[in-house]
Amino acid sequence: MTAEGFLEGRRLQMARGVLLQCIMGGYPPARFYGSDDGDLALVPDPAQIHRLPWSRQPRALAICDADELSGESSALSTRGQLKAVIARYAARGLAPVVATELEFFVFAPNSDPTQPFQPPLGLDGRREEGHSAFSVSSNNGLRPFFSEVYECMAALGLPRDTFMHEMGVSQFEINLLHGDPLLLADQTFLFKHLLKEVALKHGLTVVCMAKPLAHTPGSSMHIHQSIVEIGSGRNVFSDQHGQPTATFRHFIGGQQAGMADFTALFAPNVNSYQRLCHPFASPNNACWSEDNRAAGLRIPASSPVARRVENRLPGADANPYLAIAASLAAGLHGIENELEPSAAIQGEFVVPDNLSLPCTLHAALERLKRSQLAMELFGKEFIEGYIASKTMELTSFFDEITPWERRVLAAQA
């Protein structure tokens, strides 16, 4: 939209079906978004209008809510779903607080998708080989790229906590500061967009796939969650003596009750399960533990005021609005129904059958399809539309024969 049109308050409308567009560009049948495929109104959030610092031409981006023309939030909007979950907490006098940890890879340009990704050429003319986890070296030649990333983050008002080189080849992680869930979802979305745009300026490719390289750790989007009382700001996970509360236990119990049903919301793509089924600290389970990275739900070592639950299931490819909404909704379900968690696990452990999670997109969608809890928390229209869109993507994947199948199976009698 032109700046003049935006400043005049001209309403921008969009077909409802766009909210269910699959990643290849197609749409499920119109019955999933209203047979008329009528319009939605895109309503900008005044707090999320940003001049884009990487663009030479003056340009701005506005994060919008997708509202029905009658004024209510569209049931198909993931941002709207998150706002509804936050409102349910507020009705109980509570406010969730979250932080996201986002991992991503920085690669050289990859014009042939049949070839593996490669790290960029370093300053010494070599490519990184995976020995740089938590390194302070700048040999990879990415300092100019990261310098502009930091500048653009500051211009967009994105506060950062820590930045580090992660375990994978040319893999990095940012920790965003904790705060309001909607704000953190907006910031996570903006940061991913920023990364890709700045990378293109520097002749690089940023990839937020869950598992872009074989035999290498995948990329997660861990979600740290706590709850405070509105007004006092007290963390309701700790009592006056610094001990865990019943609310803390019930929140974990709710997380456990929802993780298998919501796996397709946390791990939305075929590739997501490559990360989970080869778990380099990417646990595909609903166990919980004090500071054990093998558990899907980890309680980081912290002071009582900072007691929180880390959901380690979501990948970097997850929609931040939907992943945060699903995780918080599961926790609230546990609080409202006073669900008790399983016993905490420590050290090496075998995942009980009742705490294992789907390990393929097909299995995850089948579990979501049968979930009464998902229907109750997110509505029939959203869940059925989401499944329809993701089923199209899965079908498209199965329409192709992979190099592994040609290499290994073609010679069989």
C-alpha positions, 0 to 999 in steps of 0.5 A: 500500500502507498504511504498516502493510502496507509496514512489516510486510514484506507482499509486493506482487505484480503481473501480469507483463504490466504490464511490457509495458503500452503507453502507451495502456494495452493489452497485447500477446498473453499469449504475450509475458509467459507465457500464464498471466500469473502474478505478479511480486513487487515488492521495494523497494530499501531505498536508494530509499524516499522521503517525497514532499515535495510531497504534503500527505498523508504519502506515500512512494514506493519504487522496486522490483525486479520479481522472479519469485516464484522469486527471480530478476530478471524478464527483462522488468524494465528495472531488472533489465536494467541491474543485469545489465549492471553485474554483467557489468562487475563480473565483469571488475573494472570499474565503469561511471560515468554522468551524465545530462543531461535536457532538458524543457519547462515549458508552460501547461496544455494541455487541448486536445491538438489545439492546440500547447503554449504557454509560461506567461505571464511576469511582464510578461503575455507569453509567452516567444518563444525568446530566452532560451537560457542567460539569467539572467532570471526574467521567465518567472515560473517562479522559485516553481516552480523553488524548490520543485523545488530543495527537493524535490530536496534532500529526495529526496537528488538532487544537481544539478550545473547547471540552465539555460535551454536553446535551446527556448522555455521549455526547461530542462536539468538535469545530474545528478552522475555516479555508479553507473549504477543510482543515476543511473537511479533519480535520473533517474526520480525527477526526472522524476516530481518535475518533473511533480508540482511543476508541477501544484501550480503550474498548469504542465505539464512535458513530456518528449516528445522534440519537443513543438514544431515548428521548435524544438530537441527534448529529449535525455537525453545519457548520459556514460559512463566506466569505472573499475577496482574498487578503485583507481578508475582511469579505464581510458579513460586510461593513466598518461601521460594518453593514450586507451587501447585500452579507450577505443577498444574501448568506442567501437567497441562503441557504434558496433556497437550504436547502429543495433540499439538505436535503438528503445531510445534513441528509443522513440516515434513522436515521438522521430524528430521530434527526430532527423530535424530535428537541432538538435544531435540527431545521428542517426548513430553517428559519433564525434568530439572535442567535435563536437555533430553526432556521435552519440558525442561526447568532451567536452573534459576532463582524462584522469581525466574522459575519457568518451563522451557518447551523444547519441542518447537523448531525454528520453522514453527509459526511463533504465534501458533507455537506460543499460543499452543504451549500457553493454552496447554498450560492454562488447560492444566491450571484450570483442570488441576492436572498433575504431571508425571514424576520428573526424570533425571539422567538417562531415561527411557520415554514411557509410551504415554509420554512419547510424541508423533514422529512423522507429520502424518502421525502428528496430523492424525493425532491432531485430527482426533484431538478434542482438546485442540478443537476446544482450545482453537476451534473447529474451523482453525484446526480443520483448516490447518489440517487441510493445508498441511495435508496438501503439503504432505501430499506434495512431498509424497509426489516426489521421489528422493535421491535416497530412494533412487540411490538405494532402492533402484538396484534391488531385484 
